[in-house]
Every structure is written in C-alpha cells, then in structure tokens.
C-alpha cells in the first residue's frame, strides 16, 4: 500500500512497525496501575501521562517523521 504512514515518515514499513510497537508499549506501560503512596505520581499526573502516550501513538499512526525519528533514536540505546 503506497502512501501509508511509513511513507509519510520517510521510513520503510518494518521500521514504522518497530516505532509503532515502541509507542504502543509506552502507552500500555503508562496504563499500569500505580500504587498510591507518597512517592507515586498524583492521579492527575498519571492521567496526563496517559494522554501524552495516546498522542504519541496517534502521531506514529499518522506517520509523523519527527516522532518516529525520536522513538528510533531512543530504541537504539
């Protein structure tokens, strides 16, 4: 399929799927329950982080080149 998000991002399909998998893993990690204690984030902070993670996945799904490049740089470490 030509014109997919990988084309918009300027990467091949396999690389795009790797970035998509990383973004989805970040989103699912954020959704894990927090143990409420003094050292944990506030529920509002956790909700905000979840919103950022959802936005991250959406950007990758749209083929945002900057977001995909950022994820690939982080994944290479």
PDB file with one MODEL, atoms N, CA, C and O in Angstrom:
MODEL        1
ATOM      1  N   UNK A   1       0.844  -1.179   0.000  1.00  0.00           N
ATOM      2  CA  UNK A   1       0.000   0.000   0.000  1.00  0.00           C
ATOM      3  C   UNK A   1       0.888   1.240   0.000  1.00  0.00           C
ATOM      4  O   UNK A   1       1.641   1.477   0.944  1.00  0.00           O
ATOM      5  N   UNK A   2       0.793   2.006  -1.042  1.00  0.00           N
ATOM      6  CA  UNK A   2       1.566   3.247  -1.132  1.00  0.00           C
ATOM      7  C   UNK A   2       0.848   4.342  -0.358  1.00  0.00           C
ATOM      8  O   UNK A   2      -0.377   4.338  -0.244  1.00  0.00           O
ATOM      9  N   UNK A   3       1.612   5.258   0.162  1.00  0.00           N
ATOM     10  CA  UNK A   3       1.013   6.378   0.884  1.00  0.00           C
ATOM     11  C   UNK A   3       0.670   6.065   2.327  1.00  0.00           C
ATOM     12  O   UNK A   3      -0.106   6.790   2.949  1.00  0.00           O
ATOM     13  N   UNK A   4       1.234   5.001   2.867  1.00  0.00           N
ATOM     14  CA  UNK A   4       0.988   4.661   4.263  1.00  0.00           C
ATOM     15  C   UNK A   4       1.754   5.591   5.183  1.00  0.00           C
ATOM     16  O   UNK A   4       2.517   6.439   4.721  1.00  0.00           O
ATOM     17  N   UNK A   5       1.552   5.434   6.486  1.00  0.00           N
ATOM     18  CA  UNK A   5       2.252   6.303   7.434  1.00  0.00           C
ATOM     19  C   UNK A   5       3.764   6.173   7.354  1.00  0.00           C
ATOM     20  O   UNK A   5       4.480   7.128   7.655  1.00  0.00           O
ATOM     21  N   UNK A   6       4.262   5.011   6.954  1.00  0.00           N
ATOM     22  CA  UNK A   6       5.712   4.829   6.802  1.00  0.00           C
ATOM     23  C   UNK A   6       6.241   5.704   5.672  1.00  0.00           C
ATOM     24  O   UNK A   6       7.357   6.217   5.757  1.00  0.00           O
ATOM     25  N   UNK A   7       5.447   5.879   4.611  1.00  0.00           N
ATOM     26  CA  UNK A   7       5.866   6.767   3.524  1.00  0.00           C
ATOM     27  C   UNK A   7       5.897   8.218   3.989  1.00  0.00           C
ATOM     28  O   UNK A   7       6.825   8.958   3.667  1.00  0.00           O
ATOM     29  N   UNK A   8       4.883   8.619   4.744  1.00  0.00           N
ATOM     30  CA  UNK A   8       4.850   9.997   5.256  1.00  0.00           C
ATOM     31  C   UNK A   8       6.012  10.252   6.210  1.00  0.00           C
ATOM     32  O   UNK A   8       6.528  11.367   6.291  1.00  0.00           O
ATOM     33  N   UNK A   9       6.417   9.205   6.931  1.00  0.00           N
ATOM     34  CA  UNK A   9       7.526   9.347   7.879  1.00  0.00           C
ATOM     35  C   UNK A   9       8.883   9.232   7.194  1.00  0.00           C
ATOM     36  O   UNK A   9       9.908   9.586   7.777  1.00  0.00           O
ATOM     37  N   UNK A  10       8.892   8.739   5.962  1.00  0.00           N
ATOM     38  CA  UNK A  10      10.150   8.590   5.240  1.00  0.00           C
ATOM     39  C   UNK A  10      10.955   7.377   5.670  1.00  0.00           C
ATOM     40  O   UNK A  10      12.181   7.372   5.567  1.00  0.00           O
ATOM     41  N   UNK A  11      10.260   6.339   6.157  1.00  0.00           N
ATOM     42  CA  UNK A  11      10.928   5.105   6.579  1.00  0.00           C
ATOM     43  C   UNK A  11      10.245   3.929   5.896  1.00  0.00           C
ATOM     44  O   UNK A  11       9.163   4.071   5.327  1.00  0.00           O
ATOM     45  N   UNK A  12      10.893   2.757   5.957  1.00  0.00           N
ATOM     46  CA  UNK A  12      10.248   1.580   5.387  1.00  0.00           C
ATOM     47  C   UNK A  12       9.195   1.050   6.358  1.00  0.00           C
ATOM     48  O   UNK A  12       9.136   1.451   7.521  1.00  0.00           O
ATOM     49  N   UNK A  13       8.375   0.148   5.854  1.00  0.00           N
ATOM     50  CA  UNK A  13       7.250  -0.367   6.643  1.00  0.00           C
ATOM     51  C   UNK A  13       7.725  -1.061   7.921  1.00  0.00           C
ATOM     52  O   UNK A  13       7.121  -0.882   8.979  1.00  0.00           O
ATOM     53  N   UNK A  14       8.787  -1.843   7.836  1.00  0.00           N
ATOM     54  CA  UNK A  14       9.294  -2.565   9.006  1.00  0.00           C
ATOM     55  C   UNK A  14       9.760  -1.597  10.097  1.00  0.00           C
ATOM     56  O   UNK A  14       9.499  -1.818  11.279  1.00  0.00           O
ATOM     57  N   UNK A  15      10.440  -0.541   9.702  1.00  0.00           N
ATOM     58  CA  UNK A  15      10.903   0.462  10.665  1.00  0.00           C
ATOM     59  C   UNK A  15       9.715   1.166  11.303  1.00  0.00           C
ATOM     60  O   UNK A  15       9.718   1.427  12.506  1.00  0.00           O
ATOM     61  N   UNK A  16       8.698   1.476  10.503  1.00  0.00           N
ATOM     62  CA  UNK A  16       7.500   2.122  11.042  1.00  0.00           C
ATOM     63  C   UNK A  16       6.822   1.210  12.061  1.00  0.00           C
ATOM     64  O   UNK A  16       6.398   1.672  13.120  1.00  0.00           O
ATOM     65  N   UNK A  17       6.717  -0.091  11.746  1.00  0.00           N
ATOM     66  CA  UNK A  17       6.099  -1.023  12.693  1.00  0.00           C
ATOM     67  C   UNK A  17       6.889  -1.091  13.998  1.00  0.00           C
ATOM     68  O   UNK A  17       6.300  -1.215  15.071  1.00  0.00           O
ATOM     69  N   UNK A  18       8.212  -1.009  13.913  1.00  0.00           N
ATOM     70  CA  UNK A  18       9.030  -1.003  15.133  1.00  0.00           C
ATOM     71  C   UNK A  18       8.717   0.231  15.974  1.00  0.00           C
ATOM     72  O   UNK A  18       8.570   0.133  17.193  1.00  0.00           O
ATOM     73  N   UNK A  19       8.615   1.392  15.326  1.00  0.00           N
ATOM     74  CA  UNK A  19       8.275   2.620  16.056  1.00  0.00           C
ATOM     75  C   UNK A  19       6.872   2.524  16.630  1.00  0.00           C
ATOM     76  O   UNK A  19       6.635   2.967  17.754  1.00  0.00           O
ATOM     77  N   UNK A  20       5.938   1.954  15.881  1.00  0.00           N
ATOM     78  CA  UNK A  20       4.555   1.794  16.347  1.00  0.00           C
ATOM     79  C   UNK A  20       4.513   0.876  17.562  1.00  0.00           C
ATOM     80  O   UNK A  20       3.773   1.136  18.512  1.00  0.00           O
ATOM     81  N   UNK A  21       5.301  -0.194  17.538  1.00  0.00           N
ATOM     82  CA  UNK A  21       5.356  -1.119  18.664  1.00  0.00           C
ATOM     83  C   UNK A  21       5.916  -0.431  19.902  1.00  0.00           C
ATOM     84  O   UNK A  21       5.413  -0.634  21.007  1.00  0.00           O
ATOM     85  N   UNK A  22       6.954   0.382  19.725  1.00  0.00           N
ATOM     86  CA  UNK A  22       7.520   1.120  20.862  1.00  0.00           C
ATOM     87  C   UNK A  22       6.498   2.084  21.448  1.00  0.00           C
ATOM     88  O   UNK A  22       6.350   2.165  22.668  1.00  0.00           O
ATOM     89  N   UNK A  23       5.797   2.811  20.595  1.00  0.00           N
ATOM     90  CA  UNK A  23       4.799   3.769  21.070  1.00  0.00           C
ATOM     91  C   UNK A  23       3.679   3.050  21.812  1.00  0.00           C
ATOM     92  O   UNK A  23       3.227   3.519  22.857  1.00  0.00           O
ATOM     93  N   UNK A  24       3.229   1.923  21.282  1.00  0.00           N
ATOM     94  CA  UNK A  24       2.166   1.161  21.940  1.00  0.00           C
ATOM     95  C   UNK A  24       2.643   0.606  23.281  1.00  0.00           C
ATOM     96  O   UNK A  24       1.881   0.581  24.247  1.00  0.00           O
ATOM     97  N   UNK A  25       3.897   0.161  23.346  1.00  0.00           N
ATOM     98  CA  UNK A  25       4.441  -0.352  24.610  1.00  0.00           C
ATOM     99  C   UNK A  25       4.518   0.749  25.660  1.00  0.00           C
ATOM    100  O   UNK A  25       4.223   0.518  26.832  1.00  0.00           O
ATOM    101  N   UNK A  26       4.912   1.938  25.238  1.00  0.00           N
ATOM    102  CA  UNK A  26       4.944   3.071  26.171  1.00  0.00           C
ATOM    103  C   UNK A  26       3.540   3.351  26.681  1.00  0.00           C
ATOM    104  O   UNK A  26       3.339   3.551  27.878  1.00  0.00           O
ATOM    105  N   UNK A  27       2.562   3.364  25.769  1.00  0.00           N
ATOM    106  CA  UNK A  27       1.179   3.637  26.165  1.00  0.00           C
ATOM    107  C   UNK A  27       0.676   2.589  27.152  1.00  0.00           C
ATOM    108  O   UNK A  27       0.045   2.938  28.150  1.00  0.00           O
ATOM    109  N   UNK A  28       0.943   1.317  26.892  1.00  0.00           N
ATOM    110  CA  UNK A  28       0.456   0.266  27.780  1.00  0.00           C
ATOM    111  C   UNK A  28       1.164   0.304  29.131  1.00  0.00           C
ATOM    112  O   UNK A  28       0.548   0.008  30.156  1.00  0.00           O
ATOM    113  N   UNK A  29       2.435   0.658  29.150  1.00  0.00           N
ATOM    114  CA  UNK A  29       3.162   0.785  30.411  1.00  0.00           C
ATOM    115  C   UNK A  29       2.573   1.900  31.258  1.00  0.00           C
ATOM    116  O   UNK A  29       2.443   1.763  32.474  1.00  0.00           O
ATOM    117  N   UNK A  30       2.219   2.996  30.619  1.00  0.00           N
ATOM    118  CA  UNK A  30       1.629   4.131  31.329  1.00  0.00           C
ATOM    119  C   UNK A  30       0.299   3.741  31.953  1.00  0.00           C
ATOM    120  O   UNK A  30      -0.068   4.255  33.010  1.00  0.00           O
ATOM    121  N   UNK A  31      -0.414   2.846  31.312  1.00  0.00           N
ATOM    122  CA  UNK A  31      -1.739   2.453  31.799  1.00  0.00           C
ATOM    123  C   UNK A  31      -1.694   1.502  32.986  1.00  0.00           C
ATOM    124  O   UNK A  31      -2.734   1.221  33.581  1.00  0.00           O
ATOM    125  N   UNK A  32      -0.528   1.003  33.344  1.00  0.00           N
ATOM    126  CA  UNK A  32      -0.423   0.116  34.500  1.00  0.00           C
ATOM    127  C   UNK A  32      -0.846   0.861  35.760  1.00  0.00           C
ATOM    128  O   UNK A  32      -0.640   2.069  35.877  1.00  0.00           O
ATOM    129  N   UNK A  33      -1.423   0.147  36.676  1.00  0.00           N
ATOM    130  CA  UNK A  33      -1.885   0.767  37.924  1.00  0.00           C
ATOM    131  C   UNK A  33      -0.720   1.294  38.735  1.00  0.00           C
ATOM    132  O   UNK A  33       0.357   0.698  38.781  1.00  0.00           O
ATOM    133  N   UNK A  34      -0.958   2.402  39.360  1.00  0.00           N
ATOM    134  CA  UNK A  34       0.028   2.960  40.284  1.00  0.00           C
ATOM    135  C   UNK A  34      -0.367   2.601  41.700  1.00  0.00           C
ATOM    136  O   UNK A  34      -1.549   2.594  42.044  1.00  0.00           O
ATOM    137  N   UNK A  35       0.618   2.305  42.514  1.00  0.00           N
ATOM    138  CA  UNK A  35       0.380   2.061  43.929  1.00  0.00           C
ATOM    139  C   UNK A  35       0.372   3.412  44.615  1.00  0.00           C
ATOM    140  O   UNK A  35       1.414   4.058  44.716  1.00  0.00           O
ATOM    141  N   UNK A  36      -0.804   3.859  45.097  1.00  0.00           N
ATOM    142  CA  UNK A  36      -0.850   5.194  45.705  1.00  0.00           C
ATOM    143  C   UNK A  36      -0.026   5.249  46.997  1.00  0.00           C
ATOM    144  O   UNK A  36      -0.325   4.556  47.969  1.00  0.00           O
ATOM    145  N   UNK A  37       0.974   6.054  46.986  1.00  0.00           N
ATOM    146  CA  UNK A  37       1.781   6.306  48.176  1.00  0.00           C
ATOM    147  C   UNK A  37       2.374   7.695  48.021  1.00  0.00           C
ATOM    148  O   UNK A  37       2.164   8.361  47.007  1.00  0.00           O
ATOM    149  N   UNK A  38       3.106   8.121  49.019  1.00  0.00           N
ATOM    150  CA  UNK A  38       3.694   9.458  48.961  1.00  0.00           C
ATOM    151  C   UNK A  38       4.678   9.608  47.806  1.00  0.00           C
ATOM    152  O   UNK A  38       4.879  10.711  47.299  1.00  0.00           O
ATOM    153  N   UNK A  39       5.285   8.512  47.395  1.00  0.00           N
ATOM    154  CA  UNK A  39       6.324   8.581  46.370  1.00  0.00           C
ATOM    155  C   UNK A  39       5.796   8.409  44.950  1.00  0.00           C
ATOM    156  O   UNK A  39       6.571   8.457  43.994  1.00  0.00           O
ATOM    157  N   UNK A  40       4.505   8.212  44.802  1.00  0.00           N
ATOM    158  CA  UNK A  40       3.937   7.993  43.477  1.00  0.00           C
ATOM    159  C   UNK A  40       3.366   9.282  42.910  1.00  0.00           C
ATOM    160  O   UNK A  40       3.131  10.244  43.642  1.00  0.00           O
ATOM    161  N   UNK A  41       3.150   9.294  41.623  1.00  0.00           N
ATOM    162  CA  UNK A  41       2.544  10.441  40.950  1.00  0.00           C
ATOM    163  C   UNK A  41       1.089  10.581  41.376  1.00  0.00           C
ATOM    164  O   UNK A  41       0.442   9.608  41.765  1.00  0.00           O
ATOM    165  N   UNK A  42       0.601  11.783  41.297  1.00  0.00           N
ATOM    166  CA  UNK A  42      -0.810  12.037  41.569  1.00  0.00           C
ATOM    167  C   UNK A  42      -1.657  11.433  40.456  1.00  0.00           C
ATOM    168  O   UNK A  42      -1.182  11.301  39.328  1.00  0.00           O
ATOM    169  N   UNK A  43      -2.900  11.063  40.749  1.00  0.00           N
ATOM    170  CA  UNK A  43      -3.765  10.533  39.686  1.00  0.00           C
ATOM    171  C   UNK A  43      -3.878  11.478  38.488  1.00  0.00           C
ATOM    172  O   UNK A  43      -3.940  11.024  37.345  1.00  0.00           O
ATOM    173  N   UNK A  44      -3.903  12.776  38.740  1.00  0.00           N
ATOM    174  CA  UNK A  44      -3.997  13.730  37.623  1.00  0.00           C
ATOM    175  C   UNK A  44      -2.730  13.697  36.766  1.00  0.00           C
ATOM    176  O   UNK A  44      -2.800  13.859  35.548  1.00  0.00           O
ATOM    177  N   UNK A  45      -1.575  13.488  37.398  1.00  0.00           N
ATOM    178  CA  UNK A  45      -0.324  13.361  36.642  1.00  0.00           C
ATOM    179  C   UNK A  45      -0.342  12.097  35.789  1.00  0.00           C
ATOM    180  O   UNK A  45       0.097  12.101  34.639  1.00  0.00           O
ATOM    181  N   UNK A  46      -0.858  11.017  36.370  1.00  0.00           N
ATOM    182  CA  UNK A  46      -0.932   9.753  35.651  1.00  0.00           C
ATOM    183  C   UNK A  46      -1.881   9.876  34.459  1.00  0.00           C
ATOM    184  O   UNK A  46      -1.603   9.345  33.384  1.00  0.00           O
ATOM    185  N   UNK A  47      -2.990  10.571  34.648  1.00  0.00           N
ATOM    186  CA  UNK A  47      -3.944  10.779  33.558  1.00  0.00           C
ATOM    187  C   UNK A  47      -3.295  11.591  32.438  1.00  0.00           C
ATOM    188  O   UNK A  47      -3.452  11.271  31.260  1.00  0.00           O
ATOM    189  N   UNK A  48      -2.575  12.631  32.809  1.00  0.00           N
ATOM    190  CA  UNK A  48      -1.902  13.468  31.818  1.00  0.00           C
ATOM    191  C   UNK A  48      -0.859  12.654  31.046  1.00  0.00           C
ATOM    192  O   UNK A  48      -0.744  12.784  29.828  1.00  0.00           O
ATOM    193  N   UNK A  49      -0.116  11.831  31.745  1.00  0.00           N
ATOM    194  CA  UNK A  49       0.872  10.980  31.088  1.00  0.00           C
ATOM    195  C   UNK A  49       0.194  10.020  30.112  1.00  0.00           C
ATOM    196  O   UNK A  49       0.707   9.766  29.023  1.00  0.00           O
ATOM    197  N   UNK A  50      -0.959   9.491  30.510  1.00  0.00           N
ATOM    198  CA  UNK A  50      -1.720   8.621  29.619  1.00  0.00           C
ATOM    199  C   UNK A  50      -2.162   9.339  28.357  1.00  0.00           C
ATOM    200  O   UNK A  50      -2.132   8.770  27.266  1.00  0.00           O
ATOM    201  N   UNK A  51      -2.572  10.594  28.508  1.00  0.00           N
ATOM    202  CA  UNK A  51      -2.972  11.392  27.344  1.00  0.00           C
ATOM    203  C   UNK A  51      -1.784  11.623  26.415  1.00  0.00           C
ATOM    204  O   UNK A  51      -1.922  11.546  25.194  1.00  0.00           O
ATOM    205  N   UNK A  52      -0.611  11.908  26.994  1.00  0.00           N
ATOM    206  CA  UNK A  52       0.594  12.088  26.179  1.00  0.00           C
ATOM    207  C   UNK A  52       0.935  10.797  25.433  1.00  0.00           C
ATOM    208  O   UNK A  52       1.315  10.833  24.262  1.00  0.00           O
ATOM    209  N   UNK A  53       0.799   9.660  26.114  1.00  0.00           N
ATOM    210  CA  UNK A  53       1.099   8.373  25.484  1.00  0.00           C
ATOM    211  C   UNK A  53       0.124   8.084  24.344  1.00  0.00           C
ATOM    212  O   UNK A  53       0.528   7.575  23.299  1.00  0.00           O
ATOM    213  N   UNK A  54      -1.156   8.406  24.537  1.00  0.00           N
ATOM    214  CA  UNK A  54      -2.135   8.243  23.455  1.00  0.00           C
ATOM    215  C   UNK A  54      -1.773   9.123  22.266  1.00  0.00           C
ATOM    216  O   UNK A  54      -1.859   8.692  21.116  1.00  0.00           O
ATOM    217  N   UNK A  55      -1.367  10.357  22.549  1.00  0.00           N
ATOM    218  CA  UNK A  55      -0.956  11.272  21.477  1.00  0.00           C
ATOM    219  C   UNK A  55       0.266  10.735  20.736  1.00  0.00           C
ATOM    220  O   UNK A  55       0.365  10.866  19.516  1.00  0.00           O
ATOM    221  N   UNK A  56       1.194  10.131  21.474  1.00  0.00           N
ATOM    222  CA  UNK A  56       2.389   9.549  20.864  1.00  0.00           C
ATOM    223  C   UNK A  56       2.002   8.487  19.839  1.00  0.00           C
ATOM    224  O   UNK A  56       2.512   8.479  18.719  1.00  0.00           O
ATOM    225  N   UNK A  57       1.095   7.591  20.232  1.00  0.00           N
ATOM    226  CA  UNK A  57       0.654   6.536  19.316  1.00  0.00           C
ATOM    227  C   UNK A  57      -0.037   7.147  18.094  1.00  0.00           C
ATOM    228  O   UNK A  57       0.193   6.709  16.967  1.00  0.00           O
ATOM    229  N   UNK A  58      -0.872   8.142  18.314  1.00  0.00           N
ATOM    230  CA  UNK A  58      -1.578   8.790  17.193  1.00  0.00           C
ATOM    231  C   UNK A  58      -0.592   9.418  16.206  1.00  0.00           C
ATOM    232  O   UNK A  58      -0.765   9.316  14.991  1.00  0.00           O
ATOM    233  N   UNK A  59       0.436  10.064  16.737  1.00  0.00           N
ATOM    234  CA  UNK A  59       1.435  10.686  15.860  1.00  0.00           C
ATOM    235  C   UNK A  59       2.166   9.645  15.020  1.00  0.00           C
ATOM    236  O   UNK A  59       2.420   9.867  13.836  1.00  0.00           O
ATOM    237  N   UNK A  60       2.502   8.516  15.625  1.00  0.00           N
ATOM    238  CA  UNK A  60       3.166   7.449  14.874  1.00  0.00           C
ATOM    239  C   UNK A  60       2.217   6.899  13.812  1.00  0.00           C
ATOM    240  O   UNK A  60       2.621   6.662  12.673  1.00  0.00           O
ATOM    241  N   UNK A  61       0.953   6.698  14.189  1.00  0.00           N
ATOM    242  CA  UNK A  61      -0.012   6.161  13.229  1.00  0.00           C
ATOM    243  C   UNK A  61      -0.234   7.108  12.052  1.00  0.00           C
ATOM    244  O   UNK A  61      -0.570   6.664  10.954  1.00  0.00           O
ATOM    245  N   UNK A  62      -0.051   8.396  12.273  1.00  0.00           N
ATOM    246  CA  UNK A  62      -0.181   9.379  11.187  1.00  0.00           C
ATOM    247  C   UNK A  62       1.092   9.489  10.351  1.00  0.00           C
ATOM    248  O   UNK A  62       1.086  10.104   9.284  1.00  0.00           O
ATOM    249  N   UNK A  63       2.176   8.897  10.833  1.00  0.00           N
ATOM    250  CA  UNK A  63       3.440   8.948  10.101  1.00  0.00           C
ATOM    251  C   UNK A  63       4.238  10.205  10.367  1.00  0.00           C
ATOM    252  O   UNK A  63       4.952  10.679   9.484  1.00  0.00           O
ATOM    253  N   UNK A  64       4.132  10.758  11.574  1.00  0.00           N
ATOM    254  CA  UNK A  64       4.884  11.967  11.909  1.00  0.00           C
ATOM    255  C   UNK A  64       6.380  11.648  11.926  1.00  0.00           C
ATOM    256  O   UNK A  64       6.832  10.880  12.775  1.00  0.00           O
ATOM    257  N   UNK A  65       7.153  12.223  11.006  1.00  0.00           N
ATOM    258  CA  UNK A  65       8.572  11.862  10.898  1.00  0.00           C
ATOM    259  C   UNK A  65       9.394  12.199  12.137  1.00  0.00           C
ATOM    260  O   UNK A  65      10.291  11.438  12.498  1.00  0.00           O
ATOM    261  N   UNK A  66       9.114  13.309  12.790  1.00  0.00           N
ATOM    262  CA  UNK A  66       9.899  13.692  13.971  1.00  0.00           C
ATOM    263  C   UNK A  66       9.659  12.731  15.127  1.00  0.00           C
ATOM    264  O   UNK A  66      10.600  12.355  15.826  1.00  0.00           O
ATOM    265  N   UNK A  67       8.419  12.335  15.333  1.00  0.00           N
ATOM    266  CA  UNK A  67       8.098  11.412  16.421  1.00  0.00           C
ATOM    267  C   UNK A  67       8.727  10.052  16.168  1.00  0.00           C
ATOM    268  O   UNK A  67       9.295   9.447  17.077  1.00  0.00           O
ATOM    269  N   UNK A  68       8.628   9.577  14.946  1.00  0.00           N
ATOM    270  CA  UNK A  68       9.209   8.274  14.618  1.00  0.00           C
ATOM    271  C   UNK A  68      10.725   8.316  14.754  1.00  0.00           C
ATOM    272  O   UNK A  68      11.321   7.371  15.270  1.00  0.00           O
ATOM    273  N   UNK A  69      11.351   9.382  14.305  1.00  0.00           N
ATOM    274  CA  UNK A  69      12.807   9.512  14.452  1.00  0.00           C
ATOM    275  C   UNK A  69      13.202   9.521  15.922  1.00  0.00           C
ATOM    276  O   UNK A  69      14.204   8.911  16.296  1.00  0.00           O
ATOM    277  N   UNK A  70      12.429  10.205  16.759  1.00  0.00           N
ATOM    278  CA  UNK A  70      12.720  10.250  18.194  1.00  0.00           C
ATOM    279  C   UNK A  70      12.631   8.855  18.802  1.00  0.00           C
ATOM    280  O   UNK A  70      13.506   8.459  19.571  1.00  0.00           O
ATOM    281  N   UNK A  71      11.584   8.110  18.466  1.00  0.00           N
ATOM    282  CA  UNK A  71      11.441   6.758  19.002  1.00  0.00           C
ATOM    283  C   UNK A  71      12.572   5.855  18.535  1.00  0.00           C
ATOM    284  O   UNK A  71      13.089   5.055  19.314  1.00  0.00           O
ATOM    285  N   UNK A  72      12.955   5.973  17.286  1.00  0.00           N
ATOM    286  CA  UNK A  72      14.030   5.130  16.767  1.00  0.00           C
ATOM    287  C   UNK A  72      15.369   5.466  17.413  1.00  0.00           C
ATOM    288  O   UNK A  72      16.184   4.574  17.650  1.00  0.00           O
ATOM    289  N   UNK A  73      15.602   6.743  17.699  1.00  0.00           N
ATOM    290  CA  UNK A  73      16.839   7.119  18.416  1.00  0.00           C
ATOM    291  C   UNK A  73      16.830   6.531  19.813  1.00  0.00           C
ATOM    292  O   UNK A  73      17.853   6.023  20.272  1.00  0.00           O
ATOM    293  N   UNK A  74      15.691   6.588  20.503  1.00  0.00           N
ATOM    294  CA  UNK A  74      15.595   6.059  21.866  1.00  0.00           C
ATOM    295  C   UNK A  74      15.726   4.543  21.865  1.00  0.00           C
ATOM    296  O   UNK A  74      16.325   3.971  22.776  1.00  0.00           O
ATOM    297  N   UNK A  75      15.172   3.889  20.851  1.00  0.00           N
ATOM    298  CA  UNK A  75      15.215   2.434  20.779  1.00  0.00           C
ATOM    299  C   UNK A  75      16.593   1.885  20.471  1.00  0.00           C
ATOM    300  O   UNK A  75      16.877   0.721  20.757  1.00  0.00           O
ATOM    301  N   UNK A  76      17.450   2.708  19.893  1.00  0.00           N
ATOM    302  CA  UNK A  76      18.793   2.254  19.519  1.00  0.00           C
ATOM    303  C   UNK A  76      19.734   2.168  20.708  1.00  0.00           C
ATOM    304  O   UNK A  76      20.829   1.619  20.587  1.00  0.00           O
ATOM    305  N   UNK A  77      19.336   2.689  21.834  1.00  0.00           N
ATOM    306  CA  UNK A  77      20.227   2.678  23.009  1.00  0.00           C
ATOM    307  C   UNK A  77      20.317   1.339  23.648  1.00  0.00           C
ATOM    308  O   UNK A  77      21.024   1.175  24.641  1.00  0.00           O
TER     309      UNK A  77
ENDMDL
END
